[in-house]
Each structure stands twice: as structure tokens, then as C-alpha cells.
């Protein structure tokens, strides 16, 4: 597995301090985020999952703890929109340039609006996908917010 991905390159280029954590990715896991948390031995609230959605028909990246579900109503509100829905997997892969299970908010093909669940900022360090299946990066949540120019809002149901 290569540790240099578009995500890790983007973080390094932005001067963000991070560490890389590899794990055995299980494509059959019911929840990729929860499987990643278990595999690296971390609390699921510190392992954030990256989801791609459409808010009023426009792409958006949503980052929430792996043990929570996104509230579409709250997601739409975070961007001042009326409605939100999850992107289909093939659409998310085309939009980001990453495979499902390896979608990172960093280094996507085109920058999109990003929102991070406010609970994530309660942790000193969090894990996020590093741009491929079985690869997580650990960083300060505030650094992720800054580099992504993300909106911080209550996003979970």
C-alpha cells in the first residue's frame, strides 16, 4: 500500500501535521468507519467518516464521527439549503477521484463545500480517511477545518 496519496500530498503541501495509520480494510464490513475504528483500536467518535452528498443539487463533503448518522435536514441547514441527499457511490467516486471506502476530504479532484460535525472539535486528535482503503491520517480537527475551509455545525441526527 502506498502511503503517498493525493490526500497526504495535499496535507503536506498545506503544512498540516499528521500521522499515517494503516489497517486491514474489510470491503464486506457493514460500516466502513466502525470497521476502521476497531482495526486501529480507536474510539469510533474520533474516527471520522467522509461522505459525499448533494445539497440543493450541488456536491458537498460531510465529515461526521463513524458511530453517527448524518441528519439530512441539519446538513442542508449547515449550507443554507432546503434539501440534502447522499450521493450515489459511483457519483461520489467520479466527483472525488477516490474509491468508496477510501474517500478523503483532502485532495479531491475538485474542491467542494465541506461541513464537519461540531462534536469532532472536542477531540485533540481525530482520524480521517487518507485517500485509499485501509489508510487513515491522524490530525488536529481544527487543522482539518482550516485546510478544508469547512463549516462547523451540528450535522448528526
C-alpha positions in Angstrom: 0.0 0.0 0.0 1.3 3.4 -0.9 1.4 6.0 1.8 1.6 8.8 -0.6 -1.9 9.7 -1.9 -3.4 12.9 -3.2 -4.8 13.4 0.4 -1.5 13.0 2.1 0.2 15.2 -0.5 -2.4 17.9 -0.1 -2.0 17.9 3.7 1.8 18.0 3.5 1.7 20.8 0.9 -0.6 22.8 3.3 1.9 22.3 6.1 -0.6 20.3 8.3 1.0 17.9 10.8 -0.4 14.4 10.5 0.5 10.8 11.1 -0.4 7.8 8.9 -2.2 4.7 10.2 -2.7 1.7 8.0 -5.2 -1.1 8.8 -6.7 -4.1 7.1 -9.7 -2.8 5.1 -12.7 -5.1 5.1 -14.8 -4.5 1.9 -17.7 -6.6 3.4 -17.9 -4.5 6.7 -21.4 -3.3 7.5 -19.9 0.1 8.4 -16.5 1.1 7.0 -16.0 3.8 9.6 -16.7 1.5 12.5 -14.5 -1.2 11.0 -11.7 1.3 10.6 -12.1 2.4 14.3 -12.0 -1.2 15.5 -9.0 -2.1 13.3 -6.9 0.8 14.6 -8.1 0.5 18.2 -9.7 3.9 18.4 -13.0 5.2 19.8 -15.5 5.5 16.9 -16.2 9.1 17.9 -12.6 10.0 17.0 -12.6 8.2 13.6 -14.5 10.4 11.2 -16.2 9.2 8.1 -16.2 11.2 4.9 -19.5 11.1 3.0 -20.5 12.8 -0.2 -23.9 14.4 -0.5 -25.9 16.8 -2.7 -27.3 19.9 -1.0 -29.9 21.6 -3.3 -28.3 19.5 -6.1 -24.8 20.7 -5.5 -22.0 18.5 -4.2 -20.9 18.7 -0.6 -18.5 16.8 1.6 -19.7 15.8 5.0 -17.5 14.6 7.9 -19.1 13.0 10.9 -18.0 10.5 13.7 -18.2 7.0 12.4 -20.7 6.0 15.1 -23.3 8.6 14.0 -25.6 9.1 11.0 -26.0 12.4 9.1 -29.2 14.3 9.5 -30.1 15.5 6.0 -32.1 18.3 7.5 -29.2 19.6 9.5 -26.8 19.1 6.6 -29.0 21.3 4.3 -29.3 23.9 7.1 -25.5 24.0 7.5 -25.1 25.2 3.9 -28.3 27.4 4.0 -30.0 24.9 1.7 -33.5 23.4 1.5 -32.8 19.7 1.0 -29.9 17.2 1.1 -29.4 13.6 0.0 -26.5 11.2 -0.2 -24.7 10.9 -3.5 -24.8 7.5 -5.2 -21.4 5.6 -4.8 -20.5 5.9 -8.5 -21.2 9.6 -8.5 -19.1 10.1 -5.3 -16.2 8.3 -6.9 -16.4 10.4 -10.1 -16.7 13.6 -8.1 -13.8 12.9 -5.7 -11.5 10.7 -7.8 -11.4 8.2 -4.8 -12.9 4.8 -4.4 -15.8 4.3 -1.9 -14.1 3.2 1.3 -11.1 5.4 0.5 -12.8 8.8 0.0 -10.8 11.5 1.7 -11.9 15.1 2.2 -8.4 16.1 1.3 -7.0 16.2 -2.3 -10.4 15.7 -4.0 -10.5 16.2 -7.8 -12.4 19.5 -7.3 -12.8 21.4 -4.1 -16.4 21.2 -2.8 -18.2 22.8 0.2 -17.4 20.8 3.3 -19.0 20.5 6.7 -17.6 18.9 9.8 -19.7 17.8 12.8 -19.1 20.1 15.7 -18.6 17.2 18.2 -15.3 16.3 16.3 -13.7 19.5 17.6 -14.0 18.2 21.2 -11.1 15.8 20.5 -7.4 16.8 20.5 -6.8 14.4 17.5 -9.1 12.7 15.1 -8.7 10.2 12.2 -9.9 10.8 8.7 -9.5 8.8 5.5 -6.1 9.2 3.9 -7.2 8.7 0.3 -7.3 5.0 0.0 -8.9 2.0 1.6 -7.1 0.9 4.7 -5.4 4.3 5.3 -6.2 6.9 7.9 -4.5 10.1 8.8 -4.5 11.4 12.4 -4.5 15.2 12.8 -6.0 18.0 14.8 -9.6 18.6 13.9 -9.0 22.4 13.8 -6.3 21.9 11.2 -8.8 19.9 9.1 -11.4 22.7 9.4 -8.8 25.3 8.3 -7.3 23.4 5.3 -10.8 22.4 4.1 -12.3 25.8 4.8 -15.1 23.8 6.4 -18.3 24.8 8.0 -18.6 23.5 11.6 -22.1 22.6 12.5 -24.4 20.1 14.3 -24.8 17.5 11.5 -25.8 14.3 13.2 -29.3 13.0 14.0 
